[in-house]
């Protein structure tokens, strides 16, 4: 009987040895994101998570929580910093009031093409690495939204036509544009945008064709002016302690998947820009170039905002714009 118990004990130990390491080694991360599951950013996030899972041999499982289902957009950065979520996607311009450099890619007409947006990212990234590093985080990759244009209910010939309009703002920069044109800024995040339009809370905004399709803006607004004003970026950030707790092979898998996601995301953004403008047209929206006076008015607003931003951003802002303009 004693021998039999010993054999059973040994067999049990061997069984746990066989299944234990894989079970114990698996790490689970939550990745909150603010945009719908079908949005190209969210699709890219899911592919990133799938590639990490595969490359790590299942040791790291990342669950993507799209549509602000885990945390709302403004809460995601703090959630990652405080390890409530190990990784998350943030819209950088949302955090300009915290640190001006976050808002660099929301400055109208500073970087108004994909090539310029990429150049701005290369100038911005070293500063972000340092800042986020001080806060216990690391940026893995960033992907731009398509260029931003103006949605409106009625035709717009100049900035004066926006006076008094209820304007959806999603960042400090979009609030400031509203102030400069005399519109009424109303802060509404992407997840609540369609409802805000349906209830009359907002009636105009500046955003991308992609958001226009996601939120079905053509159901409420009839004009889109393709101003190509700026290309704000979503960045995927990770809690540094959570990342460092991974073994080297898994860390390498995350970094490789992130690098691939960045390239894939930039290509997707350009493709989506064309596709979504076509979808807006197909759903009855007039997609138009900005009239000359509106374009001139917006250029002046861009100059005003760049000066204001540079004054607030100080030495870091100068370092960024100097690197961008080289």
Secondary structure as the mmCIF struct_conf table of DSSP 4:
data_model
#
loop_
_struct_conf.conf_type_id
_struct_conf.id
_struct_conf.beg_label_comp_id
_struct_conf.beg_label_asym_id
_struct_conf.beg_label_seq_id
_struct_conf.end_label_comp_id
_struct_conf.end_label_asym_id
_struct_conf.end_label_seq_id
HELX_RH_AL_P HELX_RH_AL_P1 UNK A 2 UNK A 25
STRN STRN1 UNK A 27 UNK A 32
BEND BEND1 UNK A 34 UNK A 35
TURN_TY1_P TURN_TY1_P1 UNK A 37 UNK A 38
BEND BEND2 UNK A 39 UNK A 39
HELX_RH_AL_P HELX_RH_AL_P2 UNK A 40 UNK A 55
TURN_TY1_P TURN_TY1_P2 UNK A 56 UNK A 58
BEND BEND3 UNK A 59 UNK A 59
STRN STRN2 UNK A 60 UNK A 65
TURN_TY1_P TURN_TY1_P3 UNK A 67 UNK A 68
BEND BEND4 UNK A 69 UNK A 71
HELX_RH_3T_P HELX_RH_3T_P1 UNK A 73 UNK A 75
HELX_RH_AL_P HELX_RH_AL_P3 UNK A 76 UNK A 81
TURN_TY1_P TURN_TY1_P4 UNK A 82 UNK A 83
BEND BEND5 UNK A 84 UNK A 86
STRN STRN3 UNK A 87 UNK A 91
HELX_RH_3T_P HELX_RH_3T_P2 UNK A 92 UNK A 95
TURN_TY1_P TURN_TY1_P5 UNK A 96 UNK A 98
HELX_RH_3T_P HELX_RH_3T_P3 UNK A 100 UNK A 106
BEND BEND6 UNK A 107 UNK A 107
TURN_TY1_P TURN_TY1_P6 UNK A 108 UNK A 110
BEND BEND7 UNK A 111 UNK A 111
BEND BEND8 UNK A 113 UNK A 113
HELX_RH_AL_P HELX_RH_AL_P4 UNK A 114 UNK A 134
TURN_TY1_P TURN_TY1_P7 UNK A 135 UNK A 136
STRN STRN4 UNK A 137 UNK A 144
HELX_LH_PP_P HELX_LH_PP_P1 UNK A 145 UNK A 147
STRN STRN5 UNK A 148 UNK A 152
BEND BEND9 UNK A 153 UNK A 154
BEND BEND10 UNK A 157 UNK A 158
HELX_RH_3T_P HELX_RH_3T_P4 UNK A 159 UNK A 162
TURN_TY1_P TURN_TY1_P8 UNK A 163 UNK A 164
STRN STRN6 UNK A 166 UNK A 169
BEND BEND11 UNK A 171 UNK A 171
HELX_RH_AL_P HELX_RH_AL_P5 UNK A 172 UNK A 181
TURN_TY1_P TURN_TY1_P9 UNK A 182 UNK A 182
STRN STRN7 UNK A 184 UNK A 187
HELX_RH_3T_P HELX_RH_3T_P5 UNK A 190 UNK A 192
HELX_RH_AL_P HELX_RH_AL_P6 UNK A 193 UNK A 198
TURN_TY1_P TURN_TY1_P10 UNK A 199 UNK A 200
BEND BEND12 UNK A 201 UNK A 201
STRN STRN8 UNK A 204 UNK A 208
HELX_RH_AL_P HELX_RH_AL_P7 UNK A 209 UNK A 214
TURN_TY1_P TURN_TY1_P11 UNK A 215 UNK A 216
HELX_RH_3T_P HELX_RH_3T_P6 UNK A 217 UNK A 219
TURN_TY1_P TURN_TY1_P12 UNK A 220 UNK A 220
STRN STRN9 UNK A 223 UNK A 225
STRN STRN10 UNK A 233 UNK A 239
HELX_RH_AL_P HELX_RH_AL_P8 UNK A 240 UNK A 244
TURN_TY1_P TURN_TY1_P13 UNK A 245 UNK A 245
BEND BEND13 UNK A 246 UNK A 246
HELX_RH_AL_P HELX_RH_AL_P9 UNK A 248 UNK A 282
TURN_TY1_P TURN_TY1_P14 UNK A 283 UNK A 284
STRN STRN11 UNK A 286 UNK A 288
HELX_LH_PP_P HELX_LH_PP_P2 UNK A 289 UNK A 291
HELX_RH_AL_P HELX_RH_AL_P10 UNK A 292 UNK A 325
#
